[in-house]
Amino acid sequence: MGIQVEFNPDLALRDIGEFKNGNRAIEECIPEDLKAGETYNFLKKGQRNYWLMGEIPLLETKGEGRLSMPKASIVILEAIHFIKDGEIYTKGKYQVREIFNDAEVHFNGFAKI
């Protein structure tokens, strides 16, 4: 048996409707009024590692690898692993650097364009 760790090149959160419908915690969702310069909390199930030394894309996920184009460019400020009810979670904070409202390509792998 090994240690399951997921390395994520992005932060993928749910639509805020999932929180409004009572399906997810607010930290698992993209804030309704996302603003550049603001800092937000996030919560993900599993032991996840994120790149902390630069900007990464914020995506919307519908689960099972179904991801949107980047909604914003963010910087992960902190990521903490913890156990709740026998399950591993990762929580942390991210700061929004830029919001994308177009269909342009904003990232090439880890490099922000």
N, C-alpha and C positions, 0 to 999 in steps of 0.2 A: 504494500500500500504506500502510495506517495503523497506528497503535499500538492493539492490542487491550487494553482495560482494562475490567474488570467492576466495577461499583459494587454492593456487597452491603449490604442493610439488616439483615442477620442473619448469623450464623455457622452454616452447615449442615455437620454432620459425620456420619459413618457410625456404625452400630451397632457396638459393641465386638466382636461376633461376626465382623466382617470382618477384624479384626486376629487374632483367635484362629484363624481359618481360613487365615491367611497371605495374604489378599487385599489388605490395606491396612497402612500403617504405623500405629503406635499413636496418633500425633499427628493422624491423619486421622479418628479415632473419638472418640465421646463416652466419657469414662472410666466404667468399671463402677461405681465408688463415688463419684459426683459429690457434692462437698460445698460448701456455701455458705462463702465466705471463702477458699477454696483457689484457687491459680493453676495453670493448665494450659497446655501447649503445643498449638498447632494447626499443621496443614499443609494447604494447598489448592493444587491445580494451577491455573495461570493467574495473571495479574497482577490482583490484586483490591484494591479500596479499601474500607475499613470506616470507619464513623463512630467516632471515638475520644473524643468529648466527652460520652458518656452511656451509658446501658444499652441494649442491643439483645438480641433473643431468640436463644437457642441452640436450633437445630432439629436433628432427625435427618433425613438425606436417604437416599433409596434410589436417587438419581441421576435425571437427566433431568427435574428440576423437581418430583419427588415428595417433598414435605416434610411433616413432622409439625407438629402444634401446638407452640408453645414448650415446651421441657423445662425451661428456666431463663432467668433474666435475667443477662446478663453484661456486663462492660466489657472491651473490647479494650485491652490495655496497650501493645502494640507490634505492628507488622506490617512485615515486611521482604520485599522482592522479591529473588529470586536465580535463577540459571540452573544447572540440573543436567542433564547429558546432552542439552544443546540445548533443554531445555524450561524455561519460566518457571514458578516457583512462588512462593507467598506463605506465609511462616511467621510465627508470632508467639506471643504469650502473651495469655491472657484470665483474668479473675478472675470467679468465680461470685458473684453478689450474692444471688440467691434461686432456690430450686428449686421447680418447679411439679408438684404431684401431683394435679391436679384438671382438670376440663374447662372451667374459667372462662376468660374472655377476659382476658389480662394486658397486651396491647399494642394500641394503636390507631395504626396506622402506626408512626412512630418514638416515639410517646409511650407510656411505661409507665403503666398504669392502677393 
